[in-house]
Amino acid sequence: MPERARPVVREGALAGTLPRRGNCKEGMAAPNVLRFGSCEVHVHQREVRLDGHAREIAPKAFDLLLMLVNERHRVVSKAELAETLWQHQEVSDSVLARTVMKVRQAIGDSAAQPVWIKTVHGYGYRFVGEVFESLAEGPAPVSMPAQAGGRTRVGVLPCENQTGDHSFDWTQFGLMALVGHGLEADDRLEVVPMQTMLEALGRLPRDAVVLDKVQLALDALGVTWVVWARLRRQGVELWLDYELSQAGSAPRCGSLCERDLVVMGQRFAQAISSAMFPGNGVDVEFECDDPFVNQAFSRGIELFNQQRVQSAAKLFDLVRELQPFSLAPRLWCLQVQVSLGEPEAEPAADMLLEQARQRGDARVQAMTHLLLGRMKLGLRCDAEGALAHFSQAEELAKGLGCADLRATVHHYFGLAEIASHRLHDARSRFTLAEAAFSASGNSLHVGHLNMQIAMIEECEGNLFRAQQRMKDAVSQMKAHRLRGYATVGTARLASMNATLGTLDRAHKEAEEVLTDLEALEHPEHVAICSDALARVLCESGDVKGLERLTSIAERLTSGGFDPRVLGPKAVALAHLALWRGDLTGLRGIVDRAVAARPQQAEPLLMLYWLHLRALSAARCFDETASVRERIRSHPISAFHVESRAAVTRSLAAEHHAWGDHEAALSMLNTLICQTSFGREHARARIDAAWLLAELGQPGTA
C-alpha cells in the first residue's frame, strides 16, 4: 500500500515553476504535493492525479493551475494571467478560456457547476476551497530541530475517545495533560504546553486526520516526538492504543489495558519514556495516587483549555483542598484567578512562591512570576511592577532549559517595555523571543512577534520598514492559520498604507478585514481592528463601512468584556462622529474613554488627535489649547508622527484665523520638513499651498 500522506494545511505562497508571491524565509522547503478533494498536484513532477490516476495536462495549463492555487486568497485578473504565463505574447480571451477549460478537465471541475475554479465574469478567475500541502514525496534530508539545553521536545496530542461513551470525553485534554505533567518530571524532556498545541491544531479543519496533526506538530512546533493515543472499550476493559512519531522514522506503537484510567495514564507516561530512551526510561509517578483527585484535576485542565474558566476553578479548588501540599493545582488555581482578574490572585501567588522556594521548584516560581507580571500589565496597568516580575521569571527560566518558557517571558517583557514607552528595549526583547522560538523550532508565534516589531517601527516613523515587517507577519500568521491575529495584522497594514498615502490599497485591505470581522468572536481582536480600520474608512469617505464597523464592534464588545477593548472601540465611534461633524458626540466619546481607561496609551492619544481635528475644523479655538496640551503631555506622543503633526497644523490654523499668515506658513513649512513623505506631509503641503494662494503667490502655491 502507498505510504499515507501527511498533509499540512497552509495558506500563503505556493512554490512551483512560477515565482513565489509573498514572503518565504530563505531555505524553507516548498510543498511538493498539493491536495484538494480527490485531486493531487505533484509540483516537481509537473503531474496532476485525479482519484489516483495521472491526468493529461498541457504545460501552460499546469502553470495556470499553479498560479491560481498560489494566489487563492484573491481573484487573478485575465490580464495578469496573460502577462505572467504568456509574457509578451498577444493572448486572446478565447485562448485563456480554453486553457482554463483544460485545467478544469484535468482536475475534474466543471464551468457549469464549478467546485474549484470560480469565474469572475469580465475580470478573471479564482481558486476556491482548502488546499492541503505536503513535502512527502521523494527523498528529502531530515533536519532534526535543535533542542534548547539538550532537552528533547515532545508534543502530546489530545486523546481520541472512541468508546462511544461521552463520560470519557474528559480524557481528550485531561488525561493527556496529566501524562504531560508526569513527563515533565524527566529533565531530559521539554513538553510543549497543551495551550500551544491547541492553538496550533486550531489551523486544521475539524475533520483532519491524525497524520495531519502529527505533521503539523513536527513542522510548526519544532518537536522531536509527537505522542498520539485513542481510547477504546472491549467488553469491560478499556484499551489505550498509542503511537510515538518522529520525523524520518517509522512510528512506535503500543496498547495498554486498564480499568483505572489514571493508572493507565501513569503506565502510558512510563511507556513513552521507555520508547524515547530504550533501556534508560524513567518510572513516571504522578504527584497523587488518588484516582478521584487525578480525574478531577484532569477535568479541570480540560475545562480551562475549553475557556470554561469558572467551571475549571471549582475543580481546581476541590483538588487544592484534597491535596493541600501539591503545587500543580495551586498553579492552575492562580491561572484561573489571573484570567478572571480576582484580587485574591496576588496573596495566593505570594503563598505559592514561598512554597515553591522551600521545595526548590524553579519552574513553578518562574510560572508564578510570569502570571503576576501579566496581571499587573494587563489588569493593573502597572508596567514597572510587571517588569519586576518578568525579570525574576527570566532569571529562573535560564536554568530550566525550557525554550518556550524563555521565549514567552521575553515576549511579555517586550509588551511591558512598550507600556513603559521604551521602544528600543521592547524591540530587543521581541528579537530575543524570536531567537528562542527559532532555537526550539517553534514557529507558531513568530508572526505575532513580527507584528509587534512592525508597530515599534511605525511609532519610530520607519514606515516602509514597518510596512514590510507587517507584511511578513501577516504572511506568517496566515501560513499557521492564526485567523484572528492575521486579521489584526491586515487591519494594521491597511492603516500603515493609509499613512503612506496608498489609500486605494489600504481601502481594499480594510474591506477584506471588515468581511473577516463578521466571523471573529474574540472581542479584543475586533476592537483592535476597529481602531485601525476606522482611520482608513474615514479617510476613504466610506461612511457605510464606518457604520458597519461600529455596529460589529458594538455587538461583540457589549457584554462586560475586558476594559482593554473600550479604547479601540471608542476610536471607531469617534471617527464616525468626526465624519458626521458631530462635535458634541465626539466630546462625549472622549470623556467616557478617559473616565473608563485613562491609562490606555495609543487609543487615548488617537482620541485626543481626533478631538483636535474636529475642534480645528469647527474653528473652536478656545478649546484647542487644552487638547494640544493633553497630546503634548501624553507619554507616547513623542513617538507618534500623526499626533505631533496634528498639533502643528492646529496651531497653524489658529495663526491663520488670527491673521498671522507668516507664522502659519512657517509652521507648515517646518512640518513639511519633519514629515518627508506620507499623509501628514501631503496635508501640510496642501494647507501651505492654499495659504500661499491667499497671500497672492500662486506660482509658489
C-alpha positions, 0 to 999 in steps of 0.5 A, spaced: 500 500 500 502 507 498 505 510 504 499 515 507 500 522 506 501 527 511 498 533 509 499 540 512 494 545 511 497 552 509 495 558 506 500 563 503 505 562 497 505 556 493 512 554 490 512 551 483 515 553 476 512 560 477 515 565 482 513 565 489 508 571 491 509 573 498 514 572 503 518 565 504 524 565 509 530 563 505 531 555 505 524 553 507 522 547 503 516 548 498 510 543 498 511 538 493 504 535 493 498 539 493 491 536 495 484 538 494 478 533 494 480 527 490 485 531 486 493 531 487 498 536 484 505 533 484 509 540 483 516 537 481 513 532 477 509 537 473 503 531 474 496 532 476 492 525 479 485 525 479 482 519 484 489 516 483 490 516 476 495 521 472 491 526 468 493 529 461 495 536 462 498 541 457 504 545 460 501 552 460 495 549 463 499 546 469 502 553 470 495 556 470 493 551 475 499 553 479 498 560 479 491 560 481 492 555 487 498 560 489 494 566 489 487 563 492 486 568 497 484 573 491 481 573 484 487 573 478 485 578 473 485 575 465 490 580 464 495 578 469 494 571 467 496 573 460 502 577 462 505 572 467 504 565 463 504 568 456 509 574 457 509 578 451 505 574 447 498 577 444 493 572 448 486 572 446 480 571 451 478 565 447 485 562 448 485 563 456 478 560 456 480 554 453 486 553 457 482 554 463 477 549 460 483 544 460 485 545 467 478 544 469 478 537 465 484 535 468 482 536 475 475 534 474 471 541 475 466 543 471 464 551 468 457 549 469 457 547 476 464 549 478 467 546 485 474 549 484 475 554 479 470 560 480 469 565 474 469 572 475 465 574 469 469 580 465 475 580 470 478 573 471 478 567 475 479 564 482 481 558 486 476 556 491 476 551 497 482 548 502 488 546 499 492 541 503 500 541 502 505 536 503 513 535 502 512 527 502 514 525 496 521 523 494 527 523 498 528 529 502 534 530 508 531 530 515 533 536 519 532 534 526 530 541 530 535 543 535 533 542 542 534 548 547 539 545 553 539 538 550 532 537 552 528 533 547 521 536 545 515 532 545 508 534 543 502 530 546 496 530 542 489 530 545 486 523 546 481 520 541 475 517 545 472 512 541 468 508 546 462 511 544 461 513 551 461 521 552 463 520 560 470 519 557 470 525 553 474 528 559 480 524 557 481 528 550 485 534 554 485 531 561 488 525 561 493 527 556 495 533 560 496 529 566 501 524 562 504 531 560 505 533 567 508 526 569 513 527 563 515 533 565 518 530 571 524 527 566 529 533 565 531 530 559 524 532 556 521 539 554 513 538 553 510 543 549 504 546 553 497 543 551 495 551 550 500 551 544 498 545 541 491 547 541 492 553 538 496 550 533 491 544 531 486 550 531 489 551 523 486 544 521 479 543 519 475 539 524 475 533 520 483 532 519 486 526 520 491 524 525 497 524 520 495 531 519 496 533 526 502 529 527 505 533 521 503 539 523 506 538 530 513 536 527 513 542 522 510 548 526 512 546 533 519 544 532 518 537 536 522 531 536 516 526 538 509 527 537 505 522 542 498 520 539 493 515 543 485 513 542 481 510 547 477 504 546 472 499 550 472 491 549 467 488 553 469 491 560 476 493 559 478 499 556 484 499 551 489 505 550 492 504 543 498 509 542 503 511 537 510 515 538 512 519 531 518 522 529 520 525 523 524 520 518 522 514 522 517 509 522 512 510 528 512 506 535 506 503 537 503 500 543 496 498 547 495 498 554 489 495 558 486 498 564 480 499 568 483 505 572 484 510 567 489 514 571 493 508 572 493 507 565 495 514 564 501 513 569 503 506 565 502 510 558 507 516 561 512 510 563 511 507 556 513 513 552 519 514 556 521 507 555 520 508 547 524 515 547 530 512 551 530 504 550 533 501 556 534 508 560 526 510 561 524 513 567 518 510 572 513 516 571 509 517 578 504 522 578 504 527 584 497 523 587 495 516 587 488 518 588 484 516 582 478 521 584 483 527 585 487 525 578 480 525 574 478 531 577 484 535 576 484 532 569 477 535 568 479 541 570 485 542 565 480 540 560 475 545 562 480 551 562 483 549 555 475 549 553 475 557 556 470 554 561 474 558 566 469 558 572 467 551 571 475 549 571 476 553 578 471 549 582 475 543 580 481 546 581 479 548 588 476 541 590 483 538 588 487 544 592 483 542 598 484 534 597 491 535 596 493 541 600 501 540 599 501 539 591 503 545 587 500 543 580 493 545 582 495 551 586 498 553 579 492 552 575 488 555 581 492 562 580 491 561 572 484 561 573 484 567 578 489 571 573 484 570 567 478 572 571 482 578 574 480 576 582 484 580 587 485 574 591 490 572 585 496 576 588 496 573 596 495 566 593 501 567 588 505 570 594 503 563 598 505 559 592 512 562 591 514 561 598 512 554 597 515 553 591 522 556 594 522 551 600 521 545 595 526 548 590 521 548 584 524 553 579 519 552 574 513 553 578 516 560 581 518 562 574 510 560 572 508 564 578 512 570 576 510 570 569 502 570 571 503 576 576 507 580 571 501 579 566 496 581 571 499 587 573 500 589 565 494 587 563 489 588 569 493 593 573 496 597 568 502 597 572 508 596 567 514 597 572 511 592 577 510 587 571 517 588 569 519 586 576 516 580 575 518 578 568 525 579 570 525 574 576 521 569 571 527 570 566 532 569 571 529 562 573 527 560 566 535 560 564 536 554 568 530 550 566 532 549 559 525 550 557 525 554 550 518 556 550 518 558 557 524 563 555 521 565 549 514 567 552 517 571 558 521 575 553 515 576 549 511 579 555 517 583 557 517 586 550 509 588 551 511 591 558 517 595 555 512 598 550 507 600 556 513 603 559 514 607 552 521 604 551 521 602 544 528 600 543 528 595 549 521 592 547 524 591 540 530 587 543 526 583 547 521 581 541 528 579 537 530 575 543 523 571 543 524 570 536 531 567 537 528 562 542 522 560 538 527 559 532 532 555 537 526 550 539 523 550 532 517 553 534 514 557 529 507 558 531 508 565 534 513 568 530 508 572 526 505 575 532 512 577 534 513 580 527 507 584 528 509 587 534 516 589 531 512 592 525 508 597 530 515 599 534 517 601 527 511 605 525 511 609 532 519 610 530 516 613 523 520 607 519 514 606 515 516 602 509 520 598 514 514 597 518 510 596 512 514 590 510 515 587 517 507 587 517 507 584 511 511 578 513 507 577 519 501 577 516 504 572 511 506 568 517 500 568 521 496 566 515 501 560 513 499 557 521 492 559 520 492 564 526 485 567 523 484 572 528 491 575 529 492 575 521 486 579 521 489 584 526 495 584 522 491 586 515 487 591 519 494 594 521 497 594 514 491 597 511 492 603 516 500 603 515 498 604 507 493 609 509 499 613 512 503 612 506 498 615 502 496 608 498 489 609 500 486 605 494 490 599 497 489 600 504 481 601 502 481 594 499 485 591 505 480 594 510 474 591 506 477 584 506 478 585 514 471 588 515 468 581 511 473 577 516 470 581 522 463 578 521 466 571 523 471 573 529 468 572 536 474 574 540 472 581 542 479 584 543 481 582 536 475 586 533 476 592 537 483 592 535 481 592 528 476 597 529 481 602 531 485 601 525 480 600 520 476 606 522 482 611 520 482 608 513 474 608 512 474 615 514 479 617 510 476 613 504 469 617 505 466 610 506 461 612 511 457 605 510 463 601 512 464 606 518 457 604 520 458 597 519 464 597 523 461 600 529 455 596 529 460 589 529 464 592 534 458 594 538 455 587 538 461 583 540 464 588 545 457 589 549 457 584 554 462 586 560 468 584 556 475 586 558 476 594 559 482 593 554 477 593 548 473 600 550 479 604 547 479 601 540 472 601 540 471 608 542 476 610 536 471 607 531 465 611 534 469 617 534 471 617 527 464 616 525 462 622 529 468 626 526 465 624 519 458 626 521 461 633 524 458 631 530 462 635 535 458 634 541 458 626 540 465 626 539 466 630 546 462 625 549 466 619 546 472 622 549 470 623 556 467 616 557 474 613 554 478 617 559 473 616 565 473 608 563 481 607 561 485 613 562 491 609 562 490 606 555 496 609 551 495 609 543 487 609 543 487 615 548 492 619 544 488 617 537 482 620 541 485 626 543 488 627 535 481 626 533 478 631 538 483 636 535 481 635 528 474 636 529 475 642 534 480 645 528 475 644 523 469 647 527 474 653 528 473 652 536 479 655 538 478 656 545 478 649 546 484 647 542 489 649 547 487 644 552 487 638 547 494 640 544 496 640 551 493 633 553 497 630 546 503 634 548 503 631 555 501 624 553 507 619 554 507 616 547 506 622 543 513 623 542 513 617 538 507 618 534 508 622 527 500 623 526 499 626 533 505 631 533 503 633 526 496 634 528 498 639 533 502 643 528 497 644 523 492 646 529 496 651 531 497 653 524 490 654 523 489 658 529 495 663 526 491 663 520 484 665 523 488 670 527 491 673 521 498 671 522 499 668 515 507 668 516 507 664 522 502 659 519 506 658 513 512 657 517 509 652 521 507 648 515 513 649 512 517 646 518 512 640 518 513 639 511 520 638 513 519 633 519 514 629 515 518 627 508 513 623 505 506 620 507 499 623 509 501 628 514 506 631 509 501 631 503 496 635 508 501 640 510 503 641 503 496 642 501 494 647 507 501 651 505 499 651 498 492 654 499 495 659 504 500 661 499 494 662 494 491 667 499 497 671 500 497 672 492 503 667 490 500 662 486 506 660 482 509 658 489 502 655 491 
